[in-house]
Amino acid sequence: MRSICSNLALIMICLLGLTSCSKKELSENSSNKDVSKTSPKTELIDYRQELRTFIQDISAWARAQKPGFIVVAQNSTELITTNGSPAGPVAANYLKALDGIGREELYYGYENNDDSVTPSNVTNAWVNLLKIGTANKLTVLTTDYCSTATKVTASYQKNEKNGFISFATPSRELKVIPAGAPYHENVNNINTLADAKNFLYLIHPTNNQYLNNLKATNYDVLIIDAFQLDNESVTWTKDQVNSLKVKKNGAKRLVLAYMSIGQAEDYRWYWNPSWLNNKPAWFGDLDPDWGGNYNVRFWMPEWKAFIYGNANSYTQKILDAGFDGTYLDPVDASGYWEEHPNTIIKR
């Protein structure tokens, strides 16, 4: 949903990780938990590895309660290898924690400019990294932001050629169900993410017939917000979620819940208005591109407690509502802190 650091990604990926090759890379298995408890001004942080570890822990905690729980991480393809280069060592433990990798703007919509073409060097670098994911049996889900008919068609065809499933949308806010049938509509039951041929990404609907509109589609996978439209402190009920797990044609499909782990949202149940005047240590600046979204120091345990590990956590709410899995965003949060450091970085 958010592309925070595309320019940074271009530098880091297209130069094959030169920005980090002069710095010591922390072990992939290092959780750096002791470091995370120190002051933000004096921490020694590998932001990428901290984010990998965070996602691995979310995945392990959820799967311990619901085996087969699906985890998809959107953007930050540079997390796939330990140095961000397609030629670098694969972050194997991270990939094992995932079922899929999401990527926005692979071909269209670059830098939040809908219908614009993503530079070919950026696309090629991302594709090379994403193919590492498919080689490790992960499903790649791409979202292109385009409305021109020829670009929509090209988006689906190019992604299919790479072995990715894709969604082309004219709505940056992800509030529209495109007219017509899904690309590669099929009558098969979808039991795992690998079975899917298409998906719908819709997290900001405006129609009060939202659930009925979703039920009337044949998409293999739905990615939706976990919370109800008229009460964003309450998740959809298990009955409501289960009603979405059947396509219009009667076949089974998967329903994933969107979850922001790299930013705090001022419309969630955990929000405390006092944070604006009395900022917790984990609380960062407002994202200028997305109102109500604040960057967070995701490596700090106080923030993690909102996301997983307890009965009132975001992940637990998703589990309780009966979702098949979660779609994590913005996973390019590590890039934000690399670009806006207030710490001493050790890589």
C-alpha positions as CSV (number, residue, x, y, z in Angstrom):
1,M,0.0,0.0,0.0
2,R,2.9,2.3,0.7
3,S,6.1,2.8,-1.2
4,I,8.2,4.7,1.3
5,C,11.7,4.3,-0.1
6,S,11.8,3.5,-3.8
7,N,14.7,5.7,-4.4
8,L,16.6,4.0,-1.6
9,A,15.7,0.6,-3.1
10,L,17.0,1.7,-6.5
11,I,20.3,2.7,-5.0
12,M,20.6,-0.4,-2.8
13,I,19.4,-2.9,-5.3
14,C,20.7,-1.6,-8.6
15,L,24.2,-1.0,-7.2
16,L,24.0,-4.6,-5.9
17,G,24.3,-3.8,-2.2
18,L,27.3,-1.5,-2.5
19,T,25.9,0.7,0.3
20,S,26.2,-2.1,2.7
21,C,29.2,-4.1,1.6
22,S,31.6,-2.0,3.6
23,K,29.7,-2.6,6.8
24,K,29.6,-5.7,8.8
25,E,26.4,-7.7,8.2
26,L,25.0,-9.2,11.4
27,S,24.3,-12.9,11.5
28,E,20.9,-13.8,10.0
29,N,20.0,-15.7,13.2
30,S,20.9,-12.8,15.5
31,S,17.9,-11.2,17.2
32,N,19.9,-8.4,18.8
33,K,17.4,-8.4,21.7
34,D,19.7,-6.8,24.2
35,V,20.6,-4.0,21.9
36,S,16.9,-3.3,21.2
37,K,16.4,-2.2,24.8
38,T,19.0,0.6,24.7
39,S,18.4,4.3,23.9
40,P,17.5,5.1,20.3
41,K,20.4,7.5,20.2
42,T,23.0,4.8,21.0
43,E,21.7,1.6,19.5
44,L,23.7,-0.6,17.2
45,I,21.1,-1.8,14.8
46,D,20.9,-3.8,11.6
47,Y,17.5,-2.5,10.5
48,R,17.0,-5.2,7.9
49,Q,17.9,-8.1,10.2
50,E,15.7,-6.7,13.0
51,L,12.8,-6.6,10.5
52,R,13.5,-10.1,9.4
53,T,13.5,-11.3,13.0
54,F,10.3,-9.4,13.7
55,I,8.5,-11.1,10.8
56,Q,10.0,-14.5,11.7
57,D,8.7,-14.1,15.3
58,I,5.2,-13.1,14.1
59,S,5.1,-16.1,11.8
60,A,6.3,-18.5,14.5
61,W,3.9,-17.2,17.1
62,A,0.9,-17.4,14.8
63,R,1.7,-20.8,13.3
64,A,2.1,-22.2,16.8
65,Q,-1.5,-21.4,17.4
66,K,-2.8,-22.1,13.8
67,P,-0.5,-24.5,11.8
68,G,-0.6,-23.4,8.2
69,F,-1.2,-19.8,9.0
70,I,-0.2,-17.8,5.8
71,V,2.3,-15.0,6.0
72,V,3.0,-12.6,3.1
73,A,5.4,-9.7,3.4
74,Q,5.0,-6.8,1.1
75,N,7.9,-4.9,-0.5
76,S,11.5,-4.6,0.8
77,T,12.7,-7.2,-1.7
78,E,16.2,-6.4,-0.3
79,L,15.4,-8.5,2.7
80,I,15.4,-11.7,0.6
81,T,19.2,-11.7,0.6
82,T,21.5,-10.7,3.4
83,N,23.0,-7.8,1.5
84,G,20.1,-6.8,-0.7
85,S,21.8,-8.0,-3.9
86,P,20.3,-10.7,-6.2
87,A,23.7,-12.3,-6.1
88,G,23.9,-12.2,-2.3
89,P,23.4,-15.0,0.2
90,V,19.8,-16.0,0.7
91,A,18.2,-15.1,4.0
92,A,17.0,-18.6,4.4
93,N,15.4,-18.4,7.8
94,Y,13.4,-15.3,6.8
95,L,12.1,-17.1,3.6
96,K,11.1,-20.1,5.7
97,A,8.8,-17.8,7.8
98,L,6.9,-16.8,4.7
99,D,4.4,-18.2,2.2
100,G,4.6,-15.3,-0.1
101,I,6.2,-12.0,-1.0
102,G,4.3,-8.9,-2.1
103,R,5.6,-6.3,-4.4
104,E,4.0,-3.0,-5.4
105,E,4.8,-1.0,-8.5
106,L,6.7,-3.7,-10.2
107,Y,5.8,-2.4,-13.7
108,Y,3.4,0.5,-13.1
109,G,2.8,3.2,-10.5
110,Y,6.4,3.9,-9.6
111,E,7.0,6.4,-6.7
112,N,3.2,6.7,-6.1
113,N,2.6,8.0,-9.6
114,D,-0.3,5.9,-10.9
115,D,-0.1,4.7,-14.5
116,S,3.6,5.7,-14.7
117,V,6.1,3.1,-15.9
118,T,8.6,1.8,-13.3
119,P,12.1,2.3,-14.6
120,S,13.4,-1.0,-16.2
121,N,16.5,-1.2,-14.1
122,V,14.4,-1.0,-10.9
123,T,12.0,-3.6,-12.3
124,N,14.8,-5.9,-13.4
125,A,16.5,-5.8,-10.0
126,W,13.2,-6.5,-8.2
127,V,12.4,-9.3,-10.5
128,N,15.7,-10.9,-9.9
129,L,15.2,-10.8,-6.2
130,L,11.6,-12.0,-6.4
131,K,12.6,-15.0,-8.5
132,I,14.7,-16.1,-5.5
133,G,11.5,-16.2,-3.7
134,T,9.8,-18.4,-6.3
135,A,12.9,-20.6,-6.4
136,N,12.3,-21.1,-2.7
137,K,8.7,-22.1,-3.3
138,L,7.2,-18.8,-2.3
139,T,4.3,-17.2,-4.1
140,V,4.9,-13.7,-5.4
141,L,1.9,-11.4,-5.4
142,T,2.4,-8.1,-7.3
143,T,0.2,-5.0,-7.3
144,D,0.5,-2.5,-10.2
145,Y,-1.3,0.8,-10.1
146,C,-2.6,1.5,-13.6
147,S,-5.8,2.4,-15.4
148,T,-4.9,2.5,-19.0
149,A,-6.3,-0.7,-20.6
150,T,-3.1,-1.6,-22.5
151,K,-1.0,-1.2,-19.3
152,V,-3.5,-3.3,-17.3
153,T,-3.1,-6.1,-19.8
154,A,0.6,-5.7,-20.0
155,S,0.9,-5.9,-16.2
156,Y,-0.9,-9.2,-16.1
157,Q,1.0,-10.7,-19.0
158,K,4.4,-9.5,-17.8
159,N,3.9,-10.8,-14.3
160,E,2.6,-14.1,-15.5
161,K,5.7,-14.5,-17.6
162,N,7.8,-14.2,-14.5
163,G,5.6,-16.8,-12.6
164,F,4.0,-14.2,-10.4
165,I,0.3,-13.6,-9.7
166,S,-0.8,-10.1,-10.0
167,F,-3.5,-7.4,-9.4
168,A,-3.8,-4.3,-11.5
169,T,-5.8,-1.6,-9.9
170,P,-6.7,2.0,-10.8
171,S,-7.0,2.9,-7.1
172,R,-3.9,3.7,-5.1
173,E,-6.2,3.7,-2.0
174,L,-7.2,0.1,-2.9
175,K,-10.9,0.8,-2.6
176,V,-12.1,-0.6,-6.0
177,I,-13.1,-4.0,-7.3
178,P,-12.2,-3.9,-10.9
179,A,-15.0,-4.6,-13.4
180,G,-15.1,-8.0,-15.0
181,A,-13.8,-11.4,-14.1
182,P,-10.4,-11.9,-12.4
183,Y,-7.4,-12.6,-14.6
184,H,-7.2,-16.4,-14.9
185,E,-10.5,-16.9,-13.2
186,N,-10.8,-20.6,-12.2
187,V,-13.3,-23.0,-10.5
188,N,-10.7,-24.8,-8.4
189,N,-10.6,-24.9,-4.7
190,I,-7.7,-22.8,-3.2
191,N,-6.2,-24.6,-0.2
192,T,-2.8,-23.0,-0.2
193,L,-1.3,-19.8,-1.5
194,A,0.5,-21.8,-4.2
195,D,-2.9,-22.8,-5.6
196,A,-3.9,-19.3,-6.4
197,K,-4.0,-17.8,-9.9
198,N,-5.2,-14.3,-8.9
199,F,-6.0,-12.1,-5.9
200,L,-8.0,-9.0,-4.9
201,Y,-6.4,-6.3,-2.7
202,L,-9.1,-4.2,-1.2
203,I,-8.5,-2.5,2.2
204,H,-10.2,0.9,1.9
205,P,-13.7,0.2,0.5
206,T,-16.3,2.9,0.6
207,N,-19.4,0.9,-0.3
208,N,-21.5,-0.3,2.6
209,Q,-22.2,-3.5,0.6
210,Y,-18.5,-4.4,1.0
211,L,-19.0,-8.0,2.2
212,N,-21.7,-8.8,-0.3
213,N,-19.6,-7.3,-3.1
214,L,-16.7,-9.5,-2.1
215,K,-18.8,-12.6,-2.0
216,A,-20.0,-11.9,-5.5
217,T,-16.4,-12.3,-6.9
218,N,-14.4,-15.3,-8.0
219,Y,-11.0,-14.1,-6.8
220,D,-8.8,-16.9,-5.4
221,V,-7.4,-14.8,-2.6
222,L,-8.9,-11.8,-0.8
223,I,-6.6,-9.3,1.0
224,I,-8.8,-7.1,3.2
225,D,-8.6,-5.0,6.3
226,A,-9.3,-7.1,9.5
227,F,-11.6,-4.4,11.0
228,Q,-15.2,-3.5,10.2
229,L,-15.9,-0.4,8.2
230,D,-18.2,1.3,10.8
231,N,-16.1,0.3,13.8
232,E,-12.4,0.1,13.3
233,S,-11.8,-1.2,16.8
234,V,-13.7,-4.4,16.1
235,T,-12.7,-7.1,13.6
236,W,-15.0,-8.9,11.3
237,T,-16.6,-11.8,13.0
238,K,-15.5,-15.4,12.3
239,D,-18.9,-16.0,10.6
240,Q,-18.3,-13.0,8.4
241,V,-14.8,-14.1,7.5
242,N,-15.9,-17.7,6.8
243,S,-18.6,-16.4,4.5
244,L,-15.9,-14.8,2.3
245,K,-14.0,-18.1,2.0
246,V,-16.3,-19.3,-0.8
247,K,-16.1,-17.9,-4.2
248,K,-19.2,-17.0,-6.2
249,N,-18.7,-20.2,-8.2
250,G,-18.8,-22.2,-5.0
251,A,-15.1,-23.1,-4.8
252,K,-13.0,-22.5,-1.7
253,R,-10.7,-19.5,-1.5
254,L,-8.3,-17.8,1.1
255,V,-8.9,-14.6,3.0
256,L,-5.9,-12.7,4.3
257,A,-5.9,-9.8,6.8
258,Y,-3.8,-6.7,6.1
259,M,-1.6,-5.7,9.0
260,S,0.7,-2.7,9.3
261,I,3.8,-3.7,11.3
262,G,6.1,-0.8,10.2
263,Q,3.8,2.1,11.0
264,A,1.3,3.0,13.8
265,E,-2.1,4.0,12.5
266,D,-4.2,6.5,14.4
267,Y,-7.4,4.7,13.6
268,R,-6.5,1.4,15.3
269,W,-7.7,0.2,18.6
270,Y,-4.3,0.6,20.2
271,W,-4.0,4.3,19.4
272,N,-3.4,6.7,22.2
273,P,-3.7,10.4,21.3
274,S,-1.2,11.4,24.1
275,W,1.6,9.9,22.0
276,L,1.6,13.0,19.8
277,N,2.6,15.2,22.7
278,N,4.5,12.6,24.9
279,K,6.1,10.4,22.4
280,P,7.1,6.8,23.4
281,A,10.6,5.8,22.6
282,W,9.4,3.6,19.7
283,F,7.2,6.4,18.2
284,G,8.5,8.1,15.0
285,D,7.5,10.8,12.6
286,L,4.3,11.1,10.5
287,D,4.4,9.6,7.0
288,P,3.8,12.7,4.8
289,D,2.3,10.5,2.1
290,W,-0.3,8.7,4.3
291,G,-2.3,10.7,6.8
292,G,-2.6,9.2,10.2
293,N,0.4,6.8,9.8
294,Y,3.5,7.2,11.9
295,N,6.8,5.4,11.5
296,V,7.8,3.2,14.4
297,R,11.0,1.8,15.7
298,F,9.8,-1.7,14.9
299,W,12.7,-3.4,16.7
300,M,11.6,-2.2,20.1
301,P,9.6,-4.6,22.3
302,E,7.0,-2.0,23.3
303,W,5.9,-1.8,19.6
304,K,6.1,-5.5,19.0
305,A,3.7,-6.1,21.9
306,F,1.0,-4.4,19.8
307,I,1.6,-6.8,17.0
308,Y,2.0,-10.3,18.5
309,G,2.6,-12.3,21.6
310,N,-0.4,-11.6,23.7
311,A,-4.2,-11.9,23.7
312,N,-4.8,-8.2,22.7
313,S,-2.3,-8.1,19.9
314,Y,-3.0,-7.5,16.3
315,T,-2.0,-11.0,15.2
316,Q,-4.2,-12.6,17.9
317,K,-7.2,-10.5,16.7
318,I,-6.6,-11.8,13.2
319,L,-6.4,-15.4,14.4
320,D,-9.5,-15.0,16.5
321,A,-11.5,-13.7,13.5
322,G,-10.6,-16.8,11.5
323,F,-8.5,-15.4,8.8
324,D,-6.3,-17.8,6.8
325,G,-3.3,-15.5,7.2
326,T,-1.9,-12.0,7.1
327,Y,-0.4,-9.6,4.6
328,L,2.3,-7.5,6.3
329,D,3.0,-3.9,5.4
330,P,5.0,-1.6,5.1
331,V,7.9,-4.1,5.1
332,D,10.1,-1.4,3.6
333,A,10.2,0.2,7.1
334,S,13.9,-0.9,7.3
335,G,14.6,1.4,4.4
336,Y,13.0,4.3,6.1
337,W,15.3,4.1,9.1
338,E,18.4,3.6,6.9
339,E,17.5,6.8,5.1
340,H,16.5,8.7,8.3
341,P,19.0,7.3,10.8
342,N,19.1,8.5,14.4
343,T,21.2,5.7,15.5
344,I,24.7,4.3,15.0
345,I,24.2,1.5,12.3
346,K,26.3,-1.6,12.4
347,R,25.9,-3.8,9.4
